[in-house]
Amino acid sequence: MKATLTVLGSGTSMGVPTIGCSCRVCTSTDPHDRRLRPSIMLEYEGRCVLIDTTPDFRQQALRARITRLDAIIYTHAHADHILGLDDVRPLSFKRPDKIPLYAYPKTAEGLQEVFRYIFDANYKYGGIARVQMNYIDGPLELFGARFESVRVIHGEAEIHGFRFGSAAYLTDFSEVPAESMAQLRDLDILFLDALRRNPHPTHSTVDKSLRLVEELKPKRAFFTHISHDLPHEETNHGLPENVRLAYDGLKLEFDIA
């Protein structure tokens, strides 16, 4: 079963351009250097599944012309991955049932705390997103595709990436445990966090992610969660042929089942 993956956002938590910054990437005229917060969209069998809803979701949805939403999977509850949940409202109003959300319990708890009004059965003002929380406790089957969670370490926190068919998406990690590496073999497409070149306590770097690519040997690898330290064209020129920086609007086809 074929699927299309669209990069809705490839930037770090502050986005690129970064507010108040006049560096060469933030002032670049290359559209590839304009990076909204990190999220992807998967389309297959007439369905649309998101991984994360960023603070830029409204802008991302308008740009990608999203007209339906069948499920949302969350990696973790940091602000740059969840704050767009309220903006799914118009898509939720178009459905006869609620949009299912899928998250591990700790992530679900964070979502329910931040968006307390959405999950409050007694909220009386109306106009809230019509969503239903579902806890992940193992592989997830959605519309004929299997989503397998991949545990990664994000600083001192444990969060989750996901493998789906011949592709995998890992954002926000500083370490990939050995048992998770075993889940990432024989991939056509692998997305990896690569914030910048200099070390960071909670994120992978270009060199660290290149070492992962060398070990895992996916056919194609794309770096995401990119800061304003990495100019698109210049960085790509120094990467192996099968590795590129992701960019907003990038579309890829792959086998999801």
FIKOLZA-1660 file (N, C-alpha, C; in steps of 0.1 Angstrom, whole numbers, plus 5000, padded with zeros to 4 digits):
% residues 257
   i   px   py   pz ch aa at
   1 5008 4988 5000  A  M  N
   1 5000 5000 5000  A  M CA
   1 5009 5012 5000  A  M  C
   2 5007 5021 4990  A  K  N
   2 5015 5033 4989  A  K CA
   2 5009 5044 4998  A  K  C
   3 5019 5053 5002  A  A  N
   3 5015 5064 5011  A  A CA
   3 5024 5076 5006  A  A  C
   4 5019 5088 5009  A  T  N
   4 5026 5100 5007  A  T CA
   4 5029 5107 5020  A  T  C
   5 5041 5110 5023  A  L  N
   5 5045 5117 5035  A  L CA
   5 5048 5132 5031  A  L  C
   6 5042 5141 5038  A  T  N
   6 5045 5155 5035  A  T CA
   6 5051 5161 5048  A  T  C
   7 5062 5168 5046  A  V  N
   7 5068 5175 5058  A  V CA
   7 5060 5189 5060  A  V  C
   8 5053 5189 5070  A  L  N
   8 5046 5202 5074  A  L CA
   8 5055 5212 5080  A  L  C
   9 5065 5208 5087  A  G  N
   9 5074 5217 5093  A  G CA
   9 5087 5209 5096  A  G  C
  10 5098 5216 5094  A  S  N
  10 5112 5210 5096  A  S CA
  10 5120 5217 5105  A  S  C
  11 5115 5227 5112  A  G  N
  11 5123 5236 5120  A  G CA
  11 5123 5232 5135  A  G  C
  12 5131 5239 5143  A  T  N
  12 5132 5236 5157  A  T CA
  12 5121 5244 5164  A  T  C
  13 5122 5244 5177  A  S  N
  13 5111 5248 5185  A  S CA
  13 5108 5263 5184  A  S  C
  14 5117 5271 5180  A  M  N
  14 5115 5285 5178  A  M CA
  14 5113 5289 5163  A  M  C
  15 5113 5279 5154  A  G  N
  15 5111 5281 5140  A  G CA
  15 5123 5289 5134  A  G  C
  16 5123 5289 5121  A  V  N
  16 5132 5297 5113  A  V CA
  16 5125 5304 5102  A  V  C
  17 5126 5318 5101  A  P  N
  17 5134 5327 5109  A  P CA
  17 5130 5327 5124  A  P  C
  18 5139 5329 5132  A  T  N
  18 5137 5330 5146  A  T CA
  18 5134 5345 5150  A  T  C
  19 5124 5347 5158  A  I  N
  19 5121 5361 5162  A  I CA
  19 5133 5369 5167  A  I  C
  20 5135 5380 5161  A  G  N
  20 5146 5389 5166  A  G CA
  20 5159 5386 5161  A  G  C
  21 5161 5376 5152  A  C  N
  21 5174 5372 5147  A  C CA
  21 5176 5377 5133  A  C  C
  22 5188 5382 5130  A  S  N
  22 5192 5387 5117  A  S CA
  22 5203 5379 5111  A  S  C
  23 5205 5366 5115  A  C  N
  23 5216 5358 5110  A  C CA
  23 5214 5355 5095  A  C  C
  24 5223 5350 5088  A  R  N
  24 5222 5348 5074  A  R CA
  24 5211 5338 5070  A  R  C
  25 5208 5328 5079  A  V  N
  25 5198 5319 5076  A  V CA
  25 5184 5325 5078  A  V  C
  26 5183 5332 5089  A  C  N
  26 5170 5339 5092  A  C CA
  26 5166 5350 5082  A  C  C
  27 5176 5355 5075  A  T  N
  27 5174 5366 5065  A  T CA
  27 5175 5360 5051  A  T  C
  28 5177 5347 5050  A  S  N
  28 5179 5341 5037  A  S CA
  28 5166 5342 5028  A  S  C
  29 5169 5343 5015  A  T  N
  29 5158 5344 5005  A  T CA
  29 5154 5330 5000  A  T  C
  30 5162 5320 5004  A  D  N
  30 5159 5306 4999  A  D CA
  30 5147 5301 5007  A  D  C
  31 5136 5297 5000  A  P  N
  31 5124 5293 5008  A  P CA
  31 5127 5280 5016  A  P  C
  32 5137 5272 5013  A  H  N
  32 5140 5261 5020  A  H CA
  32 5145 5264 5034  A  H  C
  33 5150 5277 5036  A  D  N
  33 5155 5281 5049  A  D CA
  33 5143 5287 5058  A  D  C
  34 5131 5286 5053  A  R  N
  34 5120 5290 5062  A  R CA
  34 5113 5277 5067  A  R  C
  35 5114 5275 5080  A  R  N
  35 5111 5263 5087  A  R CA
  35 5101 5265 5098  A  R  C
  36 5089 5259 5096  A  L  N
  36 5079 5259 5107  A  L CA
  36 5082 5248 5116  A  L  C
  37 5075 5247 5127  A  R  N
  37 5078 5237 5138  A  R CA
  37 5075 5223 5133  A  R  C
  38 5082 5213 5139  A  P  N
  38 5083 5200 5132  A  P CA
  38 5070 5191 5133  A  P  C
  39 5066 5186 5121  A  S  N
  39 5054 5178 5120  A  S CA
  39 5054 5172 5106  A  S  C
  40 5048 5160 5105  A  I  N
  40 5046 5154 5092  A  I CA
  40 5031 5150 5090  A  I  C
  41 5027 5148 5078  A  M  N
  41 5014 5143 5074  A  M CA
  41 5015 5131 5065  A  M  C
  42 5007 5120 5068  A  L  N
  42 5007 5108 5061  A  L CA
  42 4994 5106 5054  A  L  C
  43 4994 5104 5041  A  E  N
  43 4981 5102 5033  A  E CA
  43 4982 5088 5026  A  E  C
  44 4971 5080 5029  A  Y  N
  44 4971 5067 5022  A  Y CA
  44 4956 5062 5023  A  Y  C
  45 4952 5055 5013  A  E  N
  45 4938 5050 5012  A  E CA
  45 4928 5060 5015  A  E  C
  46 4930 5072 5011  A  G  N
  46 4920 5083 5013  A  G CA
  46 4920 5089 5027  A  G  C
  47 4930 5085 5035  A  R  N
  47 4930 5089 5049  A  R CA
  47 4941 5099 5051  A  R  C
  48 4940 5107 5062  A  C  N
  48 4951 5117 5065  A  C CA
  48 4954 5115 5080  A  C  C
  49 4967 5112 5083  A  V  N
  49 4972 5110 5097  A  V CA
  49 4983 5120 5099  A  V  C
  50 4982 5127 5110  A  L  N
  50 4993 5136 5114  A  L CA
  50 5002 5130 5125  A  L  C
  51 5014 5134 5125  A  I  N
  51 5023 5131 5137  A  I CA
  51 5026 5145 5143  A  I  C
  52 5020 5148 5154  A  D  N
  52 5021 5161 5161  A  D CA
  52 5013 5172 5155  A  D  C
  53 5009 5182 5163  A  T  N
  53 5002 5194 5159  A  T CA
  53 5010 5206 5164  A  T  C
  54 5017 5212 5156  A  T  N
  54 5026 5223 5161  A  T CA
  54 5019 5236 5163  A  T  C
  55 5025 5246 5169  A  P  N
  55 5019 5259 5170  A  P CA
  55 5016 5266 5156  A  P  C
  56 5022 5260 5146  A  D  N
  56 5020 5265 5132  A  D CA
  56 5010 5257 5125  A  D  C
  57 5002 5249 5131  A  F  N
  57 4994 5240 5124  A  F CA
  57 4984 5247 5115  A  F  C
  58 4978 5258 5119  A  R  N
  58 4969 5265 5110  A  R CA
  58 4975 5268 5097  A  R  C
  59 4987 5274 5098  A  Q  N
  59 4994 5278 5086  A  Q CA
  59 4998 5266 5077  A  Q  C
  60 5003 5255 5084  A  Q  N
  60 5007 5243 5077  A  Q CA
  60 4995 5237 5070  A  Q  C
  61 4983 5237 5077  A  A  N
  61 4971 5230 5071  A  A CA
  61 4966 5238 5059  A  A  C
  62 4967 5251 5059  A  L  N
  62 4963 5259 5048  A  L CA
  62 4972 5258 5036  A  L  C
  63 4985 5257 5039  A  R  N
  63 4995 5256 5028  A  R CA
  63 4994 5242 5022  A  R  C
  64 4992 5231 5030  A  A  N
  64 4991 5218 5025  A  A CA
  64 4976 5215 5020  A  A  C
  65 4967 5224 5022  A  R  N
  65 4953 5222 5017  A  R CA
  65 4947 5210 5024  A  R  C
  66 4949 5208 5037  A  I  N
  66 4943 5197 5044  A  I CA
  66 4928 5200 5045  A  I  C
  67 4920 5190 5041  A  T  N
  67 4905 5191 5041  A  T CA
  67 4899 5181 5050  A  T  C
  68 4907 5171 5054  A  R  N
  68 4901 5161 5063  A  R CA
  68 4913 5156 5072  A  R  C
  69 4909 5151 5084  A  L  N
  69 4919 5146 5094  A  L CA
  69 4913 5134 5100  A  L  C
  70 4920 5123 5099  A  D  N
  70 4915 5110 5104  A  D CA
  70 4921 5105 5117  A  D  C
  71 4933 5110 5121  A  A  N
  71 4939 5107 5133  A  A CA
  71 4951 5115 5135  A  A  C
  72 4955 5117 5148  A  I  N
  72 4967 5124 5152  A  I CA
  72 4975 5115 5162  A  I  C
  73 4988 5113 5159  A  I  N
  73 4997 5106 5168  A  I CA
  73 5007 5116 5174  A  I  C
  74 5009 5115 5187  A  Y  N
  74 5018 5124 5193  A  Y CA
  74 5031 5117 5198  A  Y  C
  75 5042 5124 5196  A  T  N
  75 5055 5119 5200  A  T CA
  75 5058 5122 5215  A  T  C
  76 5054 5135 5219  A  H  N
  76 5056 5139 5233  A  H CA
  76 5049 5152 5234  A  H  C
  77 5048 5157 5247  A  A  N
  77 5039 5169 5250  A  A CA
  77 5046 5182 5251  A  A  C
  78 5058 5184 5244  A  H  N
  78 5064 5197 5245  A  H CA
  78 5056 5206 5236  A  H  C
  79 5057 5219 5239  A  A  N
  79 5049 5229 5233  A  A CA
  79 5050 5229 5218  A  A  C
  80 5062 5228 5212  A  D  N
  80 5063 5229 5198  A  D CA
  80 5057 5217 5190  A  D  C
  81 5052 5207 5198  A  H  N
  81 5046 5195 5191  A  H CA
  81 5031 5194 5194  A  H  C
  82 5026 5202 5203  A  I  N
  82 5011 5200 5207  A  I CA
  82 5003 5213 5206  A  I  C
  83 5009 5224 5205  A  L  N
  83 5000 5237 5207  A  L CA
  83 4991 5240 5196  A  L  C
  84 4992 5232 5185  A  G  N
  84 4982 5235 5174  A  G CA
  84 4970 5226 5175  A  G  C
  85 4968 5219 5186  A  L  N
  85 4956 5210 5187  A  L CA
  85 4943 5218 5186  A  L  C
  86 4943 5230 5192  A  D  N
  86 4930 5238 5191  A  D CA
  86 4926 5241 5176  A  D  C
  87 4936 5242 5167  A  D  N
  87 4934 5246 5154  A  D CA
  87 4928 5234 5145  A  D  C
  88 4926 5222 5151  A  V  N
  88 4920 5212 5143  A  V CA
  88 4905 5213 5144  A  V  C
  89 4900 5223 5151  A  R  N
  89 4885 5225 5152  A  R CA
  89 4877 5224 5139  A  R  C
  90 4880 5232 5129  A  P  N
  90 4872 5232 5117  A  P CA
  90 4872 5218 5110  A  P  C
  91 4883 5211 5111  A  L  N
  91 4884 5197 5106  A  L CA
  91 4875 5187 5114  A  L  C
  92 4875 5190 5127  A  S  N
  92 4867 5181 5136  A  S CA
  92 4853 5183 5134  A  S  C
  93 4849 5196 5131  A  F  N
  93 4834 5199 5129  A  F CA
  93 4829 5192 5116  A  F  C
  94 4837 5188 5107  A  K  N
  94 4833 5182 5094  A  K CA
  94 4830 5167 5096  A  K  C
  95 4834 5162 5107  A  R  N
  95 4832 5147 5109  A  R CA
  95 4820 5144 5117  A  R  C
  96 4814 5132 5115  A  P  N
  96 4803 5128 5124  A  P CA
  96 4808 5123 5137  A  P  C
  97 4820 5119 5138  A  D  N
  97 4826 5114 5151  A  D CA
  97 4838 5123 5155  A  D  C
  98 4844 5120 5166  A  K  N
  98 4855 5128 5171  A  K CA
  98 4868 5123 5164  A  K  C
  99 4878 5132 5163  A  I  N
  99 4891 5129 5157  A  I CA
  99 4898 5121 5168  A  I  C
 100 4903 5109 5165  A  P  N
 100 4910 5101 5175  A  P CA
 100 4925 5106 5176  A  P  C
 101 4929 5108 5189  A  L  N
 101 4943 5111 5192  A  L CA
 101 4949 5099 5198  A  L  C
 102 4962 5097 5195  A  Y  N
 102 4969 5086 5201  A  Y CA
 102 4982 5091 5207  A  Y  C
 103 4984 5087 5220  A  A  N
 103 4996 5091 5227  A  A CA
 103 4999 5082 5239  A  A  C
 104 5011 5081 5242  A  Y  N
 104 5015 5073 5254  A  Y CA
 104 5009 5081 5266  A  Y  C
 105 5007 5074 5278  A  P  N
 105 5000 5080 5289  A  P CA
 105 5006 5093 5294  A  P  C
 106 5019 5094 5295  A  K  N
 106 5025 5106 5300  A  K CA
 106 5023 5118 5290  A  K  C
 107 5024 5115 5277  A  T  N
 107 5021 5125 5267  A  T CA
 107 5006 5129 5267  A  T  C
 108 4998 5119 5269  A  A  N
 108 4983 5122 5270  A  A CA
 108 4980 5131 5282  A  A  C
 109 4987 5128 5293  A  E  N
 109 4985 5137 5305  A  E CA
 109 4989 5151 5302  A  E  C
 110 5000 5153 5295  A  G  N
 110 5004 5167 5292  A  G CA
 110 4995 5174 5283  A  G  C
 111 4989 5167 5273  A  L  N
 111 4979 5173 5264  A  L CA
 111 4967 5176 5272  A  L  C
 112 4962 5168 5280  A  Q  N
 112 4950 5170 5288  A  Q CA
 112 4952 5181 5298  A  Q  C
 113 4964 5183 5303  A  E  N
 113 4966 5194 5312  A  E CA
 113 4966 5208 5305  A  E  C
 114 4973 5208 5293  A  V  N
 114 4974 5221 5286  A  V CA
 114 4961 5225 5280  A  V  C
 115 4954 5215 5275  A  F  N
 115 4941 5217 5268  A  F CA
 115 4929 5212 5277  A  F  C
 116 4930 5216 5289  A  R  N
 116 4920 5211 5299  A  R CA
 116 4905 5213 5294  A  R  C
 117 4903 5225 5288  A  Y  N
 117 4890 5228 5284  A  Y CA
 117 4884 5219 5273  A  Y  C
 118 4893 5214 5264  A  I  N
 118 4889 5205 5254  A  I CA
 118 4884 5192 5259  A  I  C
 119 4890 5187 5270  A  F  N
 119 4887 5174 5276  A  F CA
 119 4878 5175 5288  A  F  C
 120 4873 5187 5290  A  D  N
 120 4863 5189 5302  A  D CA
 120 4849 5187 5297  A  D  C
 121 4843 5177 5302  A  A  N
 121 4829 5174 5297  A  A CA
 121 4819 5184 5301  A  A  C
 122 4823 5193 5311  A  N  N
 122 4814 5203 5316  A  N CA
 122 4817 5217 5310  A  N  C
 123 4826 5218 5300  A  Y  N
 123 4829 5230 5294  A  Y CA
 123 4817 5235 5287  A  Y  C
 124 4813 5248 5290  A  K  N
 124 4800 5252 5285  A  K CA
 124 4800 5263 5274  A  K  C
 125 4812 5266 5269  A  Y  N
 125 4812 5277 5259  A  Y CA
 125 4812 5272 5245  A  Y  C
 126 4813 5259 5242  A  G  N
 126 4812 5254 5229  A  G CA
 126 4824 5258 5220  A  G  C
 127 4824 5253 5208  A  G  N
 127 4834 5257 5198  A  G CA
 127 4847 5250 5200  A  G  C
 128 4848 5239 5208  A  I  N
 128 4860 5232 5211  A  I CA
 128 4863 5221 5201  A  I  C
 129 4875 5218 5199  A  A  N
 129 4879 5207 5190  A  A CA
 129 4872 5194 5195  A  A  C
 130 4867 5186 5186  A  R  N
 130 4860 5174 5189  A  R CA
 130 4870 5163 5187  A  R  C
 131 4877 5159 5198  A  V  N
 131 4887 5149 5198  A  V CA
 131 4885 5139 5209  A  V  C
 132 4891 5127 5207  A  Q  N
 132 4890 5116 5216  A  Q CA
 132 4904 5110 5219  A  Q  C
 133 4908 5111 5232  A  M  N
 133 4921 5106 5235  A  M CA
 133 4921 5090 5236  A  M  C
 134 4932 5084 5230  A  N  N
 134 4934 5070 5231  A  N CA
 134 4948 5068 5235  A  N  C
 135 4950 5059 5244  A  Y  N
 135 4964 5056 5250  A  Y CA
 135 4971 5045 5241  A  Y  C
 136 4983 5048 5238  A  I  N
 136 4992 5038 5231  A  I CA
 136 4998 5029 5241  A  I  C
 137 4997 5016 5239  A  D  N
 137 5004 5006 5247  A  D CA
 137 5011 4995 5239  A  D  C
 138 5013 4998 5227  A  G  N
 138 5019 4988 5218  A  G CA
 138 5017 4993 5203  A  G  C
 139 5020 4984 5194  A  P  N
 139 5018 4987 5180  A  P CA
 139 5004 4992 5177  A  P  C
 140 5002 5002 5168  A  L  N
 140 4990 5008 5165  A  L CA
 140 4986 5005 5151  A  L  C
 141 4974 5000 5149  A  E  N
 141 4968 4997 5136  A  E CA
 141 4959 5008 5132  A  E  C
 142 4962 5016 5121  A  L  N
 142 4953 5026 5117  A  L CA
 142 4951 5025 5102  A  L  C
 143 4938 5022 5098  A  F  N
 143 4934 5022 5084  A  F CA
 143 4942 5013 5075  A  F  C
 144 4946 5002 5081  A  G  N
 144 4954 4992 5073  A  G CA
 144 4969 4993 5074  A  G  C
 145 4974 5003 5082  A  A  N
 145 4988 5005 5083  A  A CA
 145 4992 5003 5098  A  A  C
 146 5004 4997 5100  A  R  N
 146 5009 4995 5114  A  R CA
 146 5019 5006 5118  A  R  C
 147 5016 5012 5129  A  F  N
 147 5025 5022 5135  A  F CA
 147 5032 5016 5147  A  F  C
 148 5045 5014 5146  A  E  N
 148 5053 5008 5157  A  E CA
 148 5061 5019 5164  A  E  C
 149 5058 5021 5177  A  S  N
 149 5066 5031 5184  A  S CA
 149 5080 5028 5186  A  S  C
 150 5089 5038 5185  A  V  N
 150 5103 5036 5187  A  V CA
 150 5108 5045 5198  A  V  C
 151 5112 5039 5209  A  R  N
 151 5116 5047 5221  A  R CA
 151 5129 5054 5219  A  R  C
 152 5130 5067 5222  A  V  N
 152 5142 5074 5221  A  V CA
 152 5144 5083 5233  A  V  C
 153 5156 5088 5236  A  I  N
 153 5159 5096 5247  A  I CA
 153 5160 5110 5243  A  I  C
 154 5153 5119 5250  A  H  N
 154 5153 5134 5246  A  H CA
 154 5158 5141 5259  A  H  C
 155 5172 5142 5260  A  G  N
 155 5177 5147 5272  A  G CA
 155 5176 5137 5283  A  G  C
 156 5167 5141 5293  A  E  N
 156 5165 5131 5304  A  E CA
 156 5151 5125 5303  A  E  C
 157 5144 5128 5292  A  A  N
 157 5130 5123 5290  A  A CA
 157 5130 5112 5280  A  A  C
 158 5120 5103 5282  A  E  N
 158 5118 5092 5272  A  E CA
 158 5106 5096 5264  A  E  C
 159 5108 5096 5251  A  I  N
 159 5097 5100 5242  A  I CA
 159 5096 5089 5231  A  I  C
 160 5088 5091 5220  A  H  N
 160 5086 5081 5210  A  H CA
 160 5086 5087 5196  A  H  C
 161 5094 5080 5188  A  G  N
 161 5093 5081 5173  A  G CA
 161 5084 5070 5168  A  G  C
 162 5082 5069 5155  A  F  N
 162 5074 5059 5150  A  F CA
 162 5079 5053 5137  A  F  C
 163 5077 5040 5135  A  R  N
 163 5080 5034 5122  A  R CA
 163 5067 5030 5116  A  R  C
 164 5065 5032 5103  A  F  N
 164 5053 5029 5096  A  F CA
 164 5057 5024 5083  A  F  C
 165 5056 5011 5081  A  G  N
 165 5060 5005 5068  A  G CA
 165 5075 5006 5066  A  G  C
 166 5079 5012 5054  A  S  N
 166 5093 5013 5051  A  S CA
 166 5098 5026 5055  A  S  C
 167 5091 5034 5063  A  A  N
 167 5096 5047 5068  A  A CA
 167 5096 5048 5083  A  A  C
 168 5104 5057 5088  A  A  N
 168 5104 5060 5102  A  A CA
 168 5106 5075 5105  A  A  C
 169 5101 5080 5116  A  Y  N
 169 5102 5094 5119  A  Y CA
 169 5106 5095 5134  A  Y  C
 170 5118 5100 5135  A  L  N
 170 5124 5103 5149  A  L CA
 170 5127 5117 5150  A  L  C
 171 5120 5124 5159  A  T  N
 171 5123 5138 5162  A  T CA
 171 5126 5140 5176  A  T  C
 172 5134 5150 5180  A  D  N
 172 5137 5153 5193  A  D CA
 172 5144 5142 5201  A  D  C
 173 5156 5138 5197  A  F  N
 173 5163 5128 5205  A  F CA
 173 5177 5132 5206  A  F  C
 174 5183 5127 5217  A  S  N
 174 5198 5129 5219  A  S CA
 174 5204 5115 5219  A  S  C
 175 5196 5105 5220  A  E  N
 175 5201 5091 5220  A  E CA
 175 5191 5081 5215  A  E  C
 176 5195 5072 5207  A  V  N
 176 5186 5061 5203  A  V CA
 176 5191 5048 5209  A  V  C
 177 5183 5042 5219  A  P  N
 177 5188 5030 5226  A  P CA
 177 5190 5018 5216  A  P  C
 178 5198 5009 5220  A  A  N
 178 5201 4997 5212  A  A CA
 178 5189 4990 5207  A  A  C
 179 5179 4988 5216  A  E  N
 179 5167 4980 5212  A  E CA
 179 5159 4988 5201  A  E  C
 180 5160 5001 5202  A  S  N
 180 5153 5009 5191  A  S CA
 180 5160 5009 5178  A  S  C
 181 5173 5008 5179  A  M  N
 181 5181 5007 5166  A  M CA
 181 5177 4994 5158  A  M  C
 182 5174 4984 5165  A  A  N
 182 5170 4971 5159  A  A CA
 182 5157 4973 5151  A  A  C
 183 5148 4983 5155  A  Q  N
 183 5136 4985 5148  A  Q CA
 183 5137 4994 5136  A  Q  C
 184 5149 4999 5133  A  L  N
 184 5151 5008 5123  A  L CA
 184 5159 5003 5111  A  L  C
 185 5160 4990 5110  A  R  N
 185 5167 4984 5099  A  R CA
 185 5158 4983 5086  A  R  C
 186 5164 4982 5074  A  D  N
 186 5157 4979 5062  A  D CA
 186 5147 4990 5059  A  D  C
 187 5150 5003 5060  A  L  N
 187 5141 5014 5058  A  L CA
 187 5144 5020 5044  A  L  C
 188 5133 5024 5038  A  D  N
 188 5134 5032 5026  A  D CA
 188 5137 5047 5030  A  D  C
 189 5130 5052 5040  A  I  N
 189 5131 5066 5044  A  I CA
 189 5132 5066 5059  A  I  C
 190 5142 5074 5064  A  L  N
 190 5144 5076 5078  A  L CA
 190 5146 5091 5081  A  L  C
 191 5137 5096 5089  A  F  N
 191 5138 5110 5094  A  F CA
 191 5145 5110 5108  A  F  C
 192 5155 5119 5109  A  L  N
 192 5163 5120 5121  A  L CA
 192 5164 5135 5126  A  L  C
 193 5163 5137 5138  A  D  N
 193 5166 5150 5145  A  D CA
 193 5181 5153 5141  A  D  C
 194 5183 5166 5137  A  A  N
 194 5197 5170 5135  A  A CA
 194 5197 5185 5137  A  A  C
 195 5197 5190 5149  A  L  N
 195 5194 5204 5152  A  L CA
 195 5205 5213 5147  A  L  C
 196 5217 5209 5148  A  R  N
 196 5228 5218 5144  A  R CA
 196 5241 5210 5144  A  R  C
 197 5253 5216 5143  A  R  N
 197 5265 5209 5143  A  R CA
 197 5271 5208 5157  A  R  C
 198 5270 5219 5165  A  N  N
 198 5275 5219 5178  A  N CA
 198 5267 5210 5188  A  N  C
 199 5273 5204 5198  A  P  N
 199 5266 5195 5207  A  P CA
 199 5254 5202 5214  A  P  C
 200 5244 5194 5217  A  H  N
 200 5232 5200 5224  A  H CA
 200 5228 5189 5234  A  H  C
 201 5224 5193 5246  A  P  N
 201 5220 5183 5256  A  P CA
 201 5208 5175 5254  A  P  C
 202 5199 5179 5245  A  T  N
 202 5187 5172 5243  A  T CA
 202 5184 5168 5228  A  T  C
 203 5192 5172 5219  A  H  N
 203 5190 5170 5205  A  H CA
 203 5202 5164 5198  A  H  C
 204 5200 5156 5188  A  S  N
 204 5210 5151 5180  A  S CA
 204 5217 5162 5171  A  S  C
 205 5229 5159 5166  A  T  N
 205 5236 5169 5158  A  T CA
 205 5237 5162 5144  A  T  C
 206 5242 5170 5134  A  V  N
 206 5245 5165 5121  A  V CA
 206 5254 5153 5121  A  V  C
 207 5265 5154 5128  A  D  N
 207 5275 5143 5128  A  D CA
 207 5269 5131 5135  A  D  C
 208 5262 5133 5146  A  K  N
 208 5257 5122 5154  A  K CA
 208 5246 5114 5145  A  K  C
 209 5238 5122 5138  A  S  N
 209 5228 5116 5129  A  S CA
 209 5234 5109 5117  A  S  C
 210 5245 5115 5112  A  L  N
 210 5252 5109 5101  A  L CA
 210 5258 5095 5105  A  L  C
 211 5262 5094 5117  A  R  N
 211 5267 5081 5122  A  R CA
 211 5256 5071 5123  A  R  C
 212 5244 5076 5127  A  L  N
 212 5232 5067 5127  A  L CA
 212 5229 5062 5113  A  L  C
 213 5229 5071 5104  A  V  N
 213 5226 5067 5090  A  V CA
 213 5236 5057 5085  A  V  C
 214 5249 5059 5088  A  E  N
 214 5259 5050 5084  A  E CA
 214 5257 5036 5090  A  E  C
 215 5252 5035 5102  A  E  N
 215 5250 5022 5109  A  E CA
 215 5237 5016 5104  A  E  C
 216 5226 5024 5102  A  L  N
 216 5213 5018 5099  A  L CA
 216 5211 5016 5084  A  L  C
 217 5218 5024 5076  A  K  N
 217 5218 5022 5061  A  K CA
 217 5204 5023 5055  A  K  C
 218 5196 5033 5058  A  P  N
 218 5184 5035 5051  A  P CA
 218 5187 5039 5036  A  P  C
 219 5178 5037 5027  A  K  N
 219 5180 5041 5013  A  K CA
 219 5181 5056 5013  A  K  C
 220 5172 5063 5020  A  R  N
 220 5172 5078 5020  A  R CA
 220 5171 5082 5035  A  R  C
 221 5178 5093 5038  A  A  N
 221 5176 5099 5052  A  A CA
 221 5174 5114 5050  A  A  C
 222 5166 5119 5059  A  F  N
 222 5163 5133 5059  A  F CA
 222 5164 5138 5074  A  F  C
 223 5171 5149 5075  A  F  N
 223 5173 5155 5088  A  F CA
 223 5162 5166 5090  A  F  C
 224 5157 5166 5103  A  T  N
 224 5146 5176 5106  A  T CA
 224 5149 5182 5120  A  T  C
 225 5139 5190 5124  A  H  N
 225 5141 5198 5137  A  H CA
 225 5153 5206 5136  A  H  C
 226 5154 5214 5125  A  I  N
 226 5167 5221 5121  A  I CA
 226 5166 5235 5126  A  I  C
 227 5177 5239 5132  A  S  N
 227 5179 5253 5137  A  S CA
 227 5184 5262 5126  A  S  C
 228 5185 5275 5130  A  H  N
 228 5190 5285 5120  A  H CA
 228 5205 5284 5119  A  H  C
 229 5212 5274 5124  A  D  N
 229 5226 5273 5123  A  D CA
 229 5230 5265 5110  A  D  C
 230 5220 5260 5103  A  L  N
 230 5222 5251 5091  A  L CA
 230 5216 5257 5079  A  L  C
 231 5223 5264 5070  A  P  N
 231 5218 5269 5057  A  P CA
 231 5215 5257 5048  A  P  C
 232 5204 5257 5042  A  H  N
 232 5199 5245 5034  A  H CA
 232 5209 5241 5024  A  H  C
 233 5212 5249 5014  A  E  N
 233 5220 5245 5003  A  E CA
 233 5234 5241 5007  A  E  C
 234 5240 5250 5015  A  E  N
 234 5254 5248 5019  A  E CA
 234 5255 5235 5027  A  E  C
 235 5246 5232 5036  A  T  N
 235 5246 5220 5044  A  T CA
 235 5245 5208 5035  A  T  C
 236 5235 5208 5026  A  N  N
 236 5233 5197 5017  A  N CA
 236 5246 5193 5008  A  N  C
 237 5253 5203 5004  A  H  N
 237 5265 5201 4996  A  H CA
 237 5275 5193 5004  A  H  C
 238 5275 5193 5017  A  G  N
 238 5285 5185 5025  A  G CA
 238 5279 5172 5030  A  G  C
 239 5267 5168 5026  A  L  N
 239 5261 5156 5031  A  L CA
 239 5263 5145 5020  A  L  C
 240 5263 5132 5025  A  P  N
 240 5263 5121 5015  A  P CA
 240 5251 5122 5006  A  P  C
 241 5252 5115 4994  A  E  N
 241 5242 5116 4984  A  E CA
 241 5228 5112 4988  A  E  C
 242 5227 5102 4998  A  N  N
 242 5214 5097 5002  A  N CA
 242 5209 5104 5014  A  N  C
 243 5216 5115 5019  A  V  N
 243 5211 5123 5030  A  V CA
 243 5209 5137 5027  A  V  C
 244 5197 5143 5031  A  R  N
 244 5194 5156 5028  A  R CA
 244 5187 5163 5040  A  R  C
 245 5188 5176 5041  A  L  N
 245 5180 5183 5050  A  L CA
 245 5165 5182 5045  A  L  C
 246 5156 5179 5054  A  A  N
 246 5142 5181 5051  A  A CA
 246 5139 5195 5049  A  A  C
 247 5127 5198 5043  A  Y  N
 247 5123 5212 5041  A  Y CA
 247 5107 5212 5041  A  Y  C
 248 5102 5223 5045  A  D  N
 248 5087 5224 5046  A  D CA
 248 5081 5222 5032  A  D  C
 249 5071 5213 5031  A  G  N
 249 5065 5210 5018  A  G CA
 249 5071 5198 5011  A  G  C
 250 5082 5193 5016  A  L  N
 250 5088 5181 5009  A  L CA
 250 5077 5169 5009  A  L  C
 251 5076 5163 4998  A  K  N
 251 5067 5151 4996  A  K CA
 251 5075 5139 4992  A  K  C
 252 5072 5128 4998  A  L  N
 252 5079 5115 4995  A  L CA
 252 5068 5104 4994  A  L  C
 253 5070 5095 4985  A  E  N
 253 5062 5083 4984  A  E CA
 253 5069 5071 4989  A  E  C
 254 5062 5062 4996  A  F  N
 254 5068 5050 5001  A  F CA
 254 5057 5040 5004  A  F  C
 255 5062 5028 5007  A  D  N
 255 5052 5017 5010  A  D CA
 255 5049 5017 5025  A  D  C
 256 5037 5019 5029  A  I  N
 256 5033 5019 5043  A  I CA
 256 5028 5006 5048  A  I  C
 257 5025 4997 5039  A  A  N
 257 5020 4983 5043  A  A CA
 257 5023 4974 5031  A  A  C
% end
